[in-house]
Amino acid sequence: MTFGAALRQAREGMGLSVQDVALRTKIRGDYLRALEDGHLTALPERTFARSYLNRYARELGLDPQPLLADFDRVMPTPVSRGPVPPVSRRTPPARRRLPVGLLVGLALLVVAGGAGYLVSQRTQGAPAVSGAATGEPAPAAATRTVRLTVKVTPPGARVYLDNRDLGAAPILAFPADARAQAELRVELAGREPLRQTVDVSRSRDLRVTLKPKGTPSVLSDAAQAQPRPAAAAPSGSAPAAAAPDKAGAAATPPAQTGVKVTYSGPSWTRVTDGNGRIVFEGTPAAGTVKTFPKGITIRTGNAAAVKVSVDGAPGQPLGQSGQVVTRTF
């Protein structure tokens, strides 16, 4: 990917226009478009163009070094040959002849040096030429870019990565430098903030549930939340008893009476009986099915992921994605 394409993809991924970036960086919009389109003739002189590219990349959260290297490849530094000395019209002076003895001594020194070098090569072996031996710096390793997606329930929370404001959730495919540890912070008024160290050495699809004040908020990975297929039981063997789910409640077989709750995705849920006592609270994974007696009240933080069926009727979602709903059945 060229430096211009990388800039455009990062800007569009953050939902910013060229004018938005121009206001932030104080760089003319036509220069930003010329950098994205690779129109080098529309840019100012090379020093200023590299400075604009560096500032643009940092504003988008990109590592500027790979982009500057690509820029230098297509717009190399002109080589200055210095002023050409004027041609003298005078007759050059006669060359001096060195003494014969000095010439012979110089020749012997050259022969002795070459012989010593050959002997050292045969006894020690020719070492590999490295950047340290030649005095040239080793090339810097390019920084990998990963994509970070953060979806929050309820929506609208502010998301920060290492104190960098990524914007309001949901954050979709945000480009970030790959690293083993980064601090994720999610905040929303009236909710318990989440602050947790996450691994962003690879692209991540994270889900955050911000609980009411006083209750710890929850971070999960969408890839790990997908249900695993159950292993087939051997032929002729009795089916194994259902294992308890992550919330600690045993799976209940489907019933024709009562209230059946089916989860198509992770959603925080609290179920209370007619006396207001909590009979279940947790965030079941996708594919979980629970059954309760009638007369319960269900409160959930992601209504679209929760389907409710009463007395065997077809299940209906409680509401829209990310909507907090409370209903009694």
N, C-alpha and C positions, 0 to 999 in steps of 0.2 A: 504494500500500500504506500503511495507517495505521501509526502508531507501534507500536500493540499487536501487529499482525500481523507487523511487521518483527522485534520482539523475540522473539515465539514461534518464527518461522521460524529465526532465528539460533541460539536456544537448542537447538531440536530438531536442527538441523544439526550442532551440536557434541556431541550425545548427552548433554545435561545435563537433569536434572529441575529443577523449581522449587525443591525443597529443596536441591539442589546449589548453585544460585545464591544462595539465601538464606544458606547457610553461608559462601559466599565474600564476599558483600557486606554481611553483617550487617543485611539488610533483611527484615522480616517477609514470610513466604510469601504471606499474603493480600494484601499490598500489591503484590507482584510479579504475582500472578494478576489483580488489578484493573487493573494497567497493561496487561497483555496483552489482557484482555477489554474494555478501554475503559470500565470501570465507575467513572466519575469520582466518584460519590457514596460509593464505598467507600474513597476515598483520603483522607489527611489534608489539611490546608489547602494551598493552592496552592504555596506556597514549598517545603514539604517534598516534595510530590509531584514538582515539577520536579527537585529534588535527587536523589530516588530514581531518576527516569527517566534522568538524566544518568549516575549511577553504574552503573545496570543496563546501559545501552548500551556504556559503556566496558569493562565486564567481558566483554561478548560480542564486543569488537573492532569495534563499529559507531561511525560518526561520530554523536555525539549531536545536532549542530545541526539536521539535517533533522527528527529525531524531536521535538525541543523545539519547532520551528516548527509541526509538526502538532498538538502538544499545546496550544500557545498558541491555535491556530485554534479548537479545540473547547472550550477552557477559558480564555477571554480574561481579562486582568487587570481586575478591577473598577475603575471610575473613581471616585476619591474627590472629592466635590464640596465637602468642607469643611463646617464647622458653619454652619447657617443663622442669620444675625444676627436677634436678637429684633426684633419689630415695635414701634417706638416709638409710644406713644399721644399723645405731645406734638404740638402743632401745628408743622409744619415752618416754619423761618424764611423770611422773604420772600427771593426770589431777587434777587441783585445784578445790576444792569444794567451791562454793559461800556460803556465810552465808544464813541461812534460812530466816532471816528477809529481806534481799535484794531481794531474790526470791519472797517473798510474796508481797513486794512493787511493783515490776515490773508487777506481775500478776494483781494487782489492777489497775495500770495505763492502762494496755491493755483493761481491762473490761470497765473502765470508758470511754476511748476513743471510743470504739465500741458503747456503749450506746448513747453517744453524737451524733455520726454520724447517728444512726438510728432515733433519735428524729428530727434532722435537715432535714432528708430526708422526714419524714412524714409531717412536717409543711410547707416545701417549695416546695416539689416535686423534683423528680430527674431531674436535668438539662441534656440536651442532650450534649454528649461529642463532642467537636469541636476541630479543629486544634489549636485554641488559648488556650483552656483549657489544652490540652496535651503538648503544647509547640512545636508541629510539624508544619512546614509550610504548608499552604493550597496548593494543587496542582495547577500549572499554567494552565490556559486555553489554549488549542492548537489553533494556528493561522490558519485560513482558507486560502486556496489557490484558487484564481480565475484565469480565462484565459482571456487574453487581446489580441484582434486582432485589428490592426490599418492598414488600407489601405489608401494610399495617391495618390492624383492626382495633378501633374504628379508624377510618381514613382521615387524612388531613394533617397527620403528625409531621413534625420537622425531623429530618434524618441527617445525622452528622457522621462522617467517617474521619477519625483522627482530627476532630475539631473543624473539618471542612464541611460547610453547609451544602448538602446535596439537593436540598429543596424539600417540598412537601410530598409526602407519600401519596400514591405509589411511585417508587423510583424504578425505572425500567432500563436495564442493560447499561448502567452507568459505567464508563471506562475508568478503570483504576489500575495503578501500578501493582503488580503481583508482589505480595509479601506474606510471610507466615503469620504475622500478628498485626492486627489493626483494631482500634477501638470503635465500636459501633454505638451510637447514642441516638435514642428516639424519644422525643418529648411531645406531649400534648396536654393542654390545660385541663385540669381536673382528673388526670390519669397518672398512675405511678410510672415515672420515666424508666427506660431501660438503658443500662450502660454495661456493655459486655465486650470482651475481646473475642474476635472472630478470625478465622483463617481465610485470607483472600489470595492464597497462592494459586487458586483456580477460580473459575467463574462460579458464582453462588446465586441461588434463588431462595431468599430468606423470607420467613413469615414472622411477624411480630404481633402479639396480642397485648395491648396495653390495658391492664386491669385498673379498677378503681383505686383511689388512694389507700394505702395500707396493705394492698395485696400485690405480691411480686408479679411483674409482667413476665411474659413468656416469649422466648425466641426459639424458632424451629427451622429446619431446613426442608424445603418443599420436596427435594429429591429423596430425602430419607423418610418423609412422612407417607410416601406411597405404600399401600399394603402389599406384602409379599404373598404370592400364591401359596396356598396350603399344600403340603406334600400329600400325595394320594395314599390312602390306607391300603395295606396288603389285602389281596382277595381273600374273603372268608373271615376277616378279623372284625371285631366289634369296633365301631367308631369311638375315637378317643374323646374324653370329656373336654368341653370347651375351656380354654385357658382364660384367666382374667385379663382384661385389657389394661392399658397403661394407667387408666384412672383408678384401677383397683376393683372395679365391679365385674362380676362374672357375666359372660355373654348369655343372653336369654333367648331361647328358641322363639320363633315367631308364634304369635297367638292370634286367635280370631276375635278375642275381646280385649278391651283395654286400649292403651295408647302406645303405638309403635313409633319410635324415632329412628330415622335412618340418616347417616351422615355421608354426604358425597365429597366432603372436604373437611379439613380441620376447622373447628368452631368452638370457642369457649361457650359452655352451657351450664346453667344452674336450674335444677328442678326442685320445686318445693311442693309439699302436700297441702291439704286444705287447712291445716293448722299453722302453716308458715314454716314448718321444719324442712330443712334441706335434706332431700333424699339422694341427690347426686350433684356433683360439681366437678368439672374438669374440661379438658380439650381432647375429645376422642379423635382418632385418626380416621381418614376416609375409609368407608366400607363398614364402619361400626354400626350395629343395630342394637337398640335398647327398647325394653318394654316396661311400661309403668301402668298402674291402675288409673282409672279415670278420676277426675277431680284434682289434677295436678296443674301447676303453673310453670311454664317453660320460659326462661329468659336466655337469649343467645346473642352473641356478638357478630355473627355472620349468617344472616337469616337465609340466604340463598343456598347454603350448604346443608341445611337441616330440613328434612321432609318428615311430616307427621301424618300418621294414618290412625283413624279411630274406628275400632270394631271391624277391622279388615277392609275398610274403604281404601281406594287408591290414595297414596301419599301425595301431599301438596307441600311445596316449599313455604317456609314461614314469611319470606320477603325477598328483598333485593340483596345483592352482594355487598357485604360490609355493613348492612343495616342492623341496628340493635332493636330487637323485637321482644315483647313480653306478651304471652297469650296463655289463656287457661283452657284446659280441655277436660 
